[in-house]
C-alpha cells in the first residue's frame, strides 16, 4: 500500500472562481429538486410511519454521503474519465456494463421529465382546474408543447440560461423555507399529533397486508433516493472553485444542509395532520399541507413555486437527455453514431427529436393509466441505481487495486475510500431491493431493448461485443429478469 498521500494544496488555484459559500449554494441548487414538494405525503402514502421515516433518512443520509464522496474522489483520482458517471462502470467492468449504466442514466432522465410534467400540471390545476390531476388530455397537450418547445430551443444551441437558473433557485427555496417557518413559528406544529404519527400500524396499499418495521423503512427509501437524484452532478462544479481544497468540504456541507431541509419538511409535516390524511394529500402534497395549515395563501405560494421550478428544471433535463447519449455515442460506448450527429449549432438534433418522441410515448401511457408523478419517479430512481451501484463498485476496485492513484489527489487514504465505496454498493443494492417486484419488473422491460441497440451499434462499427464474462452475465441477468417478469404479468402475480 502506498504511504500517506500528500494533503491537497490550500493555495488559491483560480482567483476568478467561486468561493466556499458560493460553492455550497450551487451544490444545494443542483441537488434540491421537485421531490421536496411531495416529501410530506409520499412516505406516508407508501405505508411509512414517523419512526420508519426517521430510520429511512438515517440510512439514506449515510448511503448518499458515501455516493457523494465516491463521485468526488473519482473525479480527482480518475480525471481522464470524462464520459459521465457511466464511464466508471465501463472502465471498471467492461463495455456492456458501461453501456447499461449509460442507458439507465438516459432513461432515468427521460422519466424525470415525464414525472415533472405530471407534478407541474397538477400544480397548475390549482389555478386552472381543467388540468385535474396532471395526467389528463389537457395536461398531456400542455406537457407536449413544453417538451417540443424546449427541444427546438436546445436544438438552436441554448444549453443553459443564468436567468432561468436564478428563477428556478428562488422558486424552490423561498416556498420551502416559507413552509418551514410557517409551520414552526405560526404554531401549526402539534407535538401530540407528531407522537401519534410516530408509531402507527399501516398496511400495504395493494395487498392490504400489515407492514412490519422493515417493510415500512423499505417503502420510505425509494422516496429518499428520488430526492437525491443529481448528487453526481455536484462534483461538476469542482473546476470552477476558487480553491481546489474547498470543493470536498463544500460538497459535504451542502449535503448536510440538503439533508436537514428534507428532514425538516418530512418531520414537521408529521406534526400538522394525522398520518392517514398526509397519505391522502393530492399532488403537490406540500401545497395542500400548507393550505390546511395556513390557508389559501400557502397553497398559492407553493403551487406557484412548483410551476416556476419545474418549468426551469424541464429545460435542464431536456439538455441532459441529449448530452448523455451524445457523449456515450462519441466515446463509442454502445450508442449508435446517430446519437453523435449534430446540426450547424452543434446540437444533437436527432437525439433531441428521438428523446421528445420517447417522452411522448410515456406521456400517453400516463394518460391512459392511473400512474402519475409518484409512479414515474420511482421508475426514474430505479433506473439510475445501476450507474450509482457500479460507480461505487469501481471506487472499491480502484481503492484496493490502484492505491497509488490517490497520491496527492485527495487527503484521505485509499482504505477510507474503499470502505466508502463498499457502503455505497450496499446502499445501492438495498435500494434495488426496496424498489420491489413491480419496479424491477418494469426496469427489466426498459433495459432489455438496450441489448438490441448495443449489439446493432457494435455491429455497425465492426466492433466485437459481449466477449467478456461480465458482459455475458449481465445480458443473462437482464434476459432472465425479463422472462420471469413476463411470466408474472401473464399469470397475474404482478399487476402494474
TORNUKOL-646221 format. One record per atom (N, C-alpha, C): x, y, z. Coordinates in pm, whole numbers, plus 50000, padded with zeros to 5 digits. Example, Ala and Ser with C-alpha at 12.3 -4.5 7.8 and 13.67 -1.06 7.14 Angstrom:
REM TORNUKOL-646221
513194943150780/512304955050780/513204967050780/512854977550708/513674989450714/512905000350787/
//
This chain:
REM TORNUKOL-646221
500864987950000/500005000050000/500885012450000/500475022549930/501245034849925/501215041850059/502205050550080/502255057850205/501155068150213/501185075950320/500145086050341/500195096450230/499055098750160/499055108150048/499245122550095/499805130350006/500015144450038/498695151850049/498645161450138/497435169450154/497295178850034/496045180349987/495805189049872/496215203449903/496845209749810/497335223449827/496215233049865/496485241749961/495475251050011/495525264649943/496425266849852/496555279849790/495415282749694/495295295249653/494255299149558/494635293949420/493765285449362/494045279449232/493405287249119/492245293649146/491515300649042/490925313549103/491665324549095/491225336949161/489835341549118/489405338148997/488105342448947/486995332348979/487355321549047/486385310849073/485445313849189/484605303949218/483605305449324/484235303249462/483815311249557/484265309549694/483525298349764/483895296149890/483355284849966/481825285549978/481295297350015/479845298750033/479115297049901/479645302949795/479025301749662/479005287249617/480065279749647/480105265549613/478985257949685/478795261049812/477765254249891/476375256649832/476065269349804/474735272449749/474535266349611/475585265649533/475485259749399/475175244849407/475835237949497/475605223549513/474195221049565/473735229249660/472375227649712/471365229149599/471575239049512/470675241249399/470645229149306/471815222949285/471875211349196/471105199449253/471145197749386/470555185749446/469055187249469/468635198549527/467225200149563/466375201149437/465425192149422/464585191949303/463115191849337/462325185249253/460875185249271/460425176749389/461255166949427/460845157549530/460525163849664/461155175249694/460915181749822/459465186149836/458775188549724/457385193149729/456395181749756/456875169249752/455985157949777/456415149449896/457525153249959/458055145350071/457035143550184/456285153950213/455405153750329/454335142850320/454065137950199/453005128050181/453485114650129/454485114550043/454845102349970/455235090750060/456015093550164/456445082850253/455255076950328/454355085750373/453155080950443/452265073050349/452165077550223/451335070550125/451855056450096/453175054650112/453785041450090/453715032550213/453155037850322/452955029550441/453935032150554/454805042150540/455785045050644/455185053950753/455495050950879/455115059850988/456315068351027/456175076551130/457235085751168/458535078751202/458455067751274/459645060251312/460385055151190/459655049551095/460265044250972/460875055450889/460225067050888/460735078450811/462075083150866/462185083950999/463455088051061/464555077951029/464255065051042/465265054751014/465665054650866/464685056850778/464985057250635/465925068850603/465715080350667/466595091750644/467985089050700/468075081950811/469395078550867/470175069650769/469485059650714/470125050550618/470535058150492/469615066150441/469915073650319/470965084450343/470965090150462/471985100150493/473385094450480/473585082650536/474895076050527/475165071550384/474155065150322/474335059750187/474625070450083/473865081250085/474055091849986/475355099150010/475735101150136/477025107350165/478165099050107/478035085950116/479065077050058/479115078549906/477965080049843/477945082049698/478535095649661/478225105949738/478785119249713/480305118749721/480825112449827/482275111149842/482885102649732/482145092649687/482615084149577/482805092249449/481785100049412/481875108049290/482955118749302/483065124649420/484105134649441/485485128449425/485705117149490/487025110749486/487375106249344/486425099949275/486705095149140/486985106649044/486345118049066/486605129548979/488045134448995/488635131849112/490015135849137/491005124949098/490695112749134/491605101549112/491635097148966/490475098248898/490365094248758/489835105948673/490585116948667/490095128848597/489955127048447/490615117048390/490555114948245/489255108248200/488485102848295/487215096448261/486135107148253/485935112648135/485075124248115/483685120548063/483375107748049/482115103847985/480925103348077/480985110048191/479865109248283/480035097648380/479105095848471/479285085748575/479285071648518/478705069648398/478695056248339/480095052148290/481015061848271/482365058448228/483085050448335/482715052248462/483315044448569/482945029648556/481695026848521/481255013048502/481995006648386/482155014048277/482835008748158/484295005948187/484955015148254/486365013548285/486605001948382/485695000248473/485904990048576/485384976348544/484314975448461/483644962548447/483284958748303/483794966148206/483584962148067/482604971147993/482664970047859/481894979147774/480384977647791/479894965347800/478434963747808/477884968947941/478624966348050/478204971748180/478184986948174/479204992748109/479235007248093/478065012148011/477745004747903/476595008547821/475295008047903/475124997647981/473904996448064/473775008048161/474905012448216/474875024048305/474465036548229/475045038348108/474675049948026/473205049347986/472745037447949/471335035447910/470415038548028/470745033348146/469925035948264/469875050648300/471025057248288/471105071548319/470235079648222/470285075848095/469505082747991/468005080948013/467585068348033/466155065648053/465675072148182/466515072248284/466145078748410/465855093548389/466695100248308/466475114448280/465175116748203/464865107848110/463615108848035/462415107348128/462485097448217/461395095148311/461265106848410/462375113548439/462325125548523/461425136048459/461605138148329/460805148148258/459325144448262/459025131548245/457625126948250/457025129648387/457775126048492/457265128248628/457135143148658/458085151248610/457985165748629/456705171248566/456385166348447/455195171448378/453935168548457/453875156548518/452695153048598/452555162248718/453675164848788/453625173548906/453365188048865/453955192248753/453775205948704/452305208948678/451625199948607/450235202948570/449265200048683/449655191848779/448805190548898/448895203348982/450055210048979/450175223049047/449405233748972/449485233548840/448735243248759/447225241448776/446805229248809/445385226448826/444785234648941/445625239049034/445125247449143/444595260649088/445255265748982/444845278248919/443925276048800/444135264548732/443335261148613/442825246848629/441635244948687/441125231648720/441025222048602/441095227048480/440985218348362/442085207748360/443195210248429/444315200648428/444145189248528/443175190348617/442825179748712/444055174348785/444335161348772/445435155148848/446765155648774/446815162148659/448075163748587/448375153048484/447445143648462/447685133248362/446505131348267/445645141748256/444535140848160/444965146848025/444055147147928/444405151547794/444945165847790/444285175647854/444855189247852/446275189847910/446525181948015/447865181648075/448885175947979/448515165147910/449435158847815/449725168347699/448705175447652/448915185247544/449845196447591/449615201347712/450465211747767/451905207147785/452075195047839/453415189547858/454125187647724/453375183047624/453945180947491/454435194047432/453655204547450/454055217747399/455365222347462/455485220347594/456715224347664/457895216147614/457705202947604/458795194047562/459285197447422/458365199347329/458765202347191/459345216447177/458835225947256/459425239447253/460855239147304/461075232147416/462425231147470/463345223247376/462795213147309/463585205647212/464065214847100/463165223147050/463545232846948/464565242747002/464345247447126/465235257347186/466655251847199/466775239647250/468095233547269/468745230347135/467935226947035/468485224346902/469105236746839/468685248446890/469245261046842/470505265046918/470935256347009/472195258847080/472035264447219/470815265247271/470605270247407/470825258647504/471925259347580/472235248547673/472045252547818/472135265447847/471885269947983/471545284847981/470835288848082/470475302948092/470555307148238/471435316648268/471655320748406/470375326348468/469605333748389/468365339648441/467385328748481/467255318448397/466345307348428/466805300148554/468115297648565/468635290748683/468375298648810/468495311948801/468245320248918/466785319548960/465875320048862/464445319148891/464105305648952/464685294948897/464435281548948/464875280349093/466045285749124/466565285049261/465645292249359/465235304349323/464325312049409/462985304849423/462485299549311/461185292749312/461195280449401/462355273949415/462435262249502/462605266149648/463525275249673/463945277849811/462965286449891/462425296949828/461535305849902/460295298549954/459545291049871/458375284049924/458725273650030/459855266750013/460245256350109/460495262450246/461305273050251/461625279250380/460415286550437/459545291750350/458315297850399/457435287450468/457355275550409/456555264750469/457125260650604/458455259250611/459095255250737/458845265750845/459055278350811/458865289250907/457395290250951/456485288750855/455055289750888/454625278750984/455095266650960/454705255351045/455275256951186/456545261351194/457215262251324/456765274551403/456775286051339/456595298551414/455145303551417/454285297851334/452875301951340/452035292051419/452705282951489/452025274051582/451235262851518/451655258351398/450915247751331/451535233851350/452655233251424/453245220351458/452725216251595/452105204451602/451495199551726/452215186951774/452955187751886/453725176251935/452875163751955/451625165252000/450785153452022/450455146551890/450225154351784/449975148551652/451225141451602/452385147551624/453655141351582/453855127951651/453645127451782/453855115051857/452855104351815/451625108551784/450605098851739/450985092851604/451685100651520/452105095851388/453405087851391/454065087751508/455405082051513/455405066851502/454425060551561/454365045951555/452925041751528/452625039451400/451255036651356/451225023451280/450175015651300/450005003451222/449515007251083/450315003950981/449965007350843/449894994750758/449234995850644/449074984250556/449584987350416/449874976750342/450294978150203/449104982650120/449314992850035/448224998749958/447614988849859/448414979149811/447924969749711/447344957149772/448064951349868/447644938449924/446804939750050/446914950950119/446204952650245/446884946050362/448054939850339/448774933150447/449394943350542/449414939850671/450014948550771/451524948850750/452094960850747/453534962350725/454294961550856/455414953950854/456284953850971/457274965550961/458124966951061/459044978451065/459974978650945/460504966950907/461404966150792/460714970250663/459484965750644/458734969350523/458464984350517/458164990350632/457905004650637/459145012650596/460295008350645/461545015250612/461845014050463/461705001850410/461954999650267/461015008050181/459775009350226/458805017150147/459185031950142/459875036750246/460275050850251/461565053450174/462385043150154/463695045050093/463615049549948/462615044549873/462535048449731/462305063449715/461595069349810/461385083849805/462675091349835/463475086149928/464715093049964/465705093149849/465775082449770/466725082349658/466265092049549/464945093349530/464425102749429/464845116949459/464735121049585/465035134949618/466525138049612/467365127549606/468805129849596/469345127749455/468475124649358/468955123449219/469585136649177/470755135849123/471505147849085/472765149649167/472965140949269/474165142249352/475435140649270/475355132749161/476545130449079/476995143149008/476075152648990/476435165048921/477085175149014/477085172249144/477645181849240/479145183949218/479855173449175/481295174649154/481605181949023/480585184248940/480815190548810/481295204948824/481025211148938/481435225048957/482845226149014/483505214749036/484805214949101/485835223349025/485705223548891/486655231148811/486465246048820/485345250348882/485065264748891/485295270249032/485965262349115/486195266549253/487415275649262/487355285349352/488505294149374/489645286349435/489325278049534/490325269449596/489935254949574/490845247449520/490595233449492/490215225849619/490825229749730/490595222849855/489195225349912/488485235549860/487155238849912/486075229349861/486335222749748/485275215149681/484725204049769/485615195849823/485165184649906/484405189350029/484955199650096/484285204850216/482935211050182/482885218550072/481635225050032/480575214649996/481005203949929/480065193349891/479455186750013/480275183950113/479785177450235/478865186850313/479265199550327/478425209350397/477085210850325/477125211650192/475895213050115/475005200950132/475605189150131/474825176850150/474135177050286/474855181050390/474265181650525/473105191750528/473285203150461/472215213150455/470975207650385/471185200650272/470065194750198/469355184250283/470135175850349/469545165650436/468705172050546/469195182950603/468435189950707/467125195650652/467165201150531/465945206250469/464925195050451/465375183750399/464485172350377/463925166950508/464775166350609/464315161550740/463265170850798/463495183950788/462525193450843/461185192450773/461205191650640/459945190550566/459215177650603/459965166450610/459345153550641/458785153050782/459605157050878/459225155351018/458235165951066/458405178251022/457445188651062/456045185551011/455955179450894/454645175850838/453905166050927/454675157450995/454045147551082/453365153951203/453705166351231/453075173351343/451935182251302/451565182151172/450505190951123/449175183751114/449175171651059/447925164251043/448165149251061/447115141351086/447255126851106/447875120150983/448505108551008/449245101550903/448355097550786/447135092850813/446265088750704/445845100550616/445735112350675/445405124150597/446615128950514/447805127650572/449015130850497/449135121850374/448865109050395/448975099350286/447995102050173/446885108550205/445825110850105/445965124150032/446975132250066/447125145350002/447365143849853/446715152349774/446915152049629/448155160049592/448635157649468/449835164649421/449545179449392/450505188249423/451705185949503/451355186349652/451725176149728/451285174949868/451645186849957/452835192749938/453225203750026/452275215650012/451735217849894/450775228749874/449495226049952/449015213749948/447795210250023/448025210450173/449235206750215/449565207350357/449565221950404/450135230650323/450175244850360/448775250950362/447935246750272/446555251850271/445845247550399/446085235150442/445505230050567/446025238050686/447335241450682/447965247750798/447715262750805/447865269850693/447815284550699/446755290750610/446125282650525/445085288050440/445485289150293/444675295950217/444825296250071/446155302250026/446665312250097/447905318650053/449065308750051/449045299250144/450105289150148/450085280250026/448885276149984/448755267649866/449165275249740/448785287949732/449135296049614/450655297349603/451315300149715/452775301849714/453475289049670/453105277749729/453775265149697/453515261149552/452265261949510/451945258049372/452665267049271/452735279849299/453445289049210/454935285549206/455495282149321/456885278149327/457145265249251/456235255649263/456365243049190/456375245549039/455455253948994/455355256748850/456635262948797/457115273548863/458335280148817/459535270748822/459625263148931/460765254048947/460805243448839/459655237248811/459625226248715/459725230948571/459185242548541/459345247948405/460825249848374/461585254648472/463015256048454/463745242748455/463355233848547/464035220848559/463855212448434/462695213348369/462465205448248/463415209448136/463775222248128/464755226448028/466115219948056/466505219948183/467775213648219/467815198848185/466705192148206/466675177748178/466555174748029/465955183747952/465975181947807/467425182347757/468215191547812/469635192247777/470335179447818/470055174647940/470715162547991/470385150247907/469125148847866/468745137047786/469395137147649/469835148847603/470565149447476/472055147247498/472595153047606/474035152547628/474525138647666/473785131447751/474305118647800/474455108247689/473445105747602/473685096247493/474645101747387/474675115047370/475605121247275/477045118247316/477345120347444/478695117547493/479015102647483/478035094147515/478265079747507/478515075347363/477795081247268/477995077847127/479355082747078/479755094647122/481065099947083/482195090847130/482025085047248/483055076347302/482865061747261/481945059547168/481675045947116/481365036247230/480505040847321/480155032847439/478935024147417/478555021747291/477425012847264/476215019747206/476205033147209/475115040547144/475465042446997/474495040746906/474765042446762/475285056346730/476005057446618/476585070246577/475525080846551/474285076546530/473165085946512/473085095946627/473355091346750/473245099946868/474335110646871/475405108746795/476525118146798/476455128546687/475485127546598/475375136946487/474785150246535/475375161146488/474945174446532/474565183046412/473825193746442/473485203346337/474515214546334/474255225046258/475225235946245/475445243446375/474505242146470/474645248646601/475415240046700/475785227946658/476495218846747/475595210846839/474285211146815/473325203846898/472975190446833/472885179746912/472505166646858/471005166046830/470595172046720/469165174046694/468425160746679/469055150746618/468405137746604/468105131646739/469065132546829/468865127346966/467755135047036/467715148147019/466685156347081/465295152347034/465135150246903/463835146346849/463445132446898/464405123146898/464125109646948/463685110147093/464395117947174/464025119447315/462595124547330/462245134747252/460895140447260/459845130047223/460145121747123/459195111247083/459025100847193/460135097047258/460055087247368/459265093147484/459505105847515/458745112547621/457255112447588/456925114847461/455515114647419/454885101047445/455625090347420/455105076847444/454775075047592/455695079347678/455445077947822/454305087047867/454185098847809/453075107747843/451735101347807/451675094747692/450445087947651/450135076247744/451185068847785/450985057947881/450405063548010/450945074948054/450465081248177/448995085448164/448615090348045/447245094948026/446255083448031/446645071747980/445725060347974/445875050848092/446475055748199/446625047448319/446405056148441/446435049848556/446295057348681/447645061748736/448705058948662/450055061748709/450415076448685/450825083148792/451165097248778/452585099748830/452755111248892/454085115948932/454865105549012/454275100049119/454995090849206/455445078249134/454605072849048/454935060548975/456165062748887/456195073748814/457305076048721/458585079948794/458485086448909/459735089748977/460345077449043/459535067749083/460085055149134/460855047949023/460305047948902/461005041948788/462295049548758/462225062748759/463405070848731/464505068148833/464135067648960/465115064749065/465685050749049/464835041049011/465295027448992/466285026248878/466065033348768/466935032448651/468315038448678/468385048048768/469685054448794/470505046748898/469895036548958/470625028949059/471815021449001/471705016748876/472805009248816/474065017948802/473965030148746/475165038748745/475725041448884/474835043348982/475305045549119/476025033249172/475425021549150/475975008949201/477375006449145/477535007649014/478815004448954/479855015348975/479425027648998/480375038149035/480975035049171/480135031049266/480625027549399/481505015149392/481115005349309/481924993149295/483284996349233/483305005749138/484575009749077/485455016849179/484825024549269/485575031049376/486295020549460/485615009649493/486214998749570/487384992749494/487184990249366/488224984149283/489474992749276/489285005749253/490425014849244/491135015949378/490355016849486/490945018749619/491855007149658/491484995049624/492264983449668/493244978149563/493054982149437/493964977449332/494904988149281/494535000949298/495375011849250/495555022549358/496055018649475/496175028549584/497105040149549/498055037649457/498975048249418/498275059749344/497085056949287/496345067249213/495845078349305/495795075649436/495275085449532/496335095449577/497595092249546/498705100349595/498595114849550/498435123949645/498385138149615/497075143049556/496115134149538/494835137949475/493755141049579/493715133349687/492745135249794/493475133849926/492885139250033/493565139350162/493405126350240/492315119050218/492075106550291/492775094850223/492895083750295/493625072150245/492775063850150/493405055550065/492655046549977/491755036950055/492185032550171/491365023350252/490065030050293/490175042750333/488965050250371/487975050550255/488465054050136/487565054850020/487095041049975/487905030650003/487445017049974/486235013450060/486285017350187/485155014750278/483945023050235/484195035450196/483115044050146/482435037450026/483245032149934/482705025449817/481875013249853/482355005349948/481614993449992/480254997250051/480235007850131/478965012450187/478035017550077/478615023949976/477815028549862/477205016949786/477975006249766/477464994249699/476314988249779/476514986949911/475474981149996/474194989549991/474355002649991/473195011749985/472455010249853/473175009749742/472535008249611/471804994949600/472384984249653/471734971149649/470464971249736/470534977949851/469354979049937/468234986449866/468584996849791/467575004349716/466964995949605/467784987549541/467254978449439/466194969249501/466484964449620/465534955849691/464274963749727/464474976249770/463334984549812/462434988149694/462974987949572/462174991149453/461014981549437/461184969049482/460084959349481/459934952149349/459054942149350/458864933449234/458344941049112/457404950049134/456834957349021/457894966348957/458654973449040/459674982248988/460744974748911/461214963648967/462234955648899/461694949548771/460404945848772/459784940448651/459814950648538/459364962748566/459314973048463/460714976848418/461674977048511/463034980448474/463644970148379/463284957348395/463774947248302/463244949848161/462014954748150/461454958348019/462164970447959/462634979548044/463304991547995/464764988947959/465404979648028/466794976447997/466934966947878/465964958047858/466074947947753/466274953747613/465554964247571/465794969847437/467224974847419/467874978247529/469254983047521/470204972547467/469904959947493/470764949147440/470774949647288/469604951247228/469484951847082/470244964047028/470044975447092/470724987847050/472234986047057/472724980147165/474154978147185/474744969047078/474104957847052/474604948246954/474624954446814/473524961246776/473464967346644/474514978446629/474724985946736/475714996746732/477104991046713/477444980746786/478774974746774/478964968446637/477924961946585/478004955846453/478224966246344/477514977446354/477634987846251/479034993646245/479744993146358/481114998346363/482154987546338/481694974946326/482624963946308/483374960346433/482834964246549/483494961346677/482984948146734/483804941946816/483364930046887/482424933747001/481634924347044/480694927247151/480394914747233/480064917047360/479694906447455/480734895347460/482004899247460/483074889247465/483474885647607/483384895347696/483814892847833/482774885247914/483254878748019/482364871048107/481344880148175/481824891948221/480924901148290/479794905748197/480134908248069/479124912347971/478064901547953/478514889147940/477584877947918/476694875748040/477284877048158/476484875548281/475414886448288/475804898748254/474864909948259/473694907848163/474004903448040/472944900547943/472034889547995/472644878948051/471854867948106/470914872348216/471414880948306/470584885748418/469394893648364/469644902448266/468554910648210/467514901748142/467954891948064/467024883347991/466234874248085/466904869048187/466194860748286/465144869048358/465534881248399/464574890148466/463394893448375/463674895048246/462604898048151/461634886348138/462174874248126/461324862248113/460474860248238/461104861548355/460384860048481/459294870748493/459614883048453/458654893948461/457444891348371/457714886548249/456614883348157/455734872448215/456354862448275/455584851448336/454684856748449/455254865248535/454464870648646/453304879248595/453554886848488/452494895148432/451394886748370/451774876448294/450794867948226/449944860348327/450574855748435/449854847948536/449124856748638/449264869948624/448544879048713/449154880348850/450394875548870/451024876649001/451524890649028/451734898548919/452094912548932/451174920648843/450574930948900/449694939848823/450244954048838/450504960648726/451034974348730/449964983848779/
//
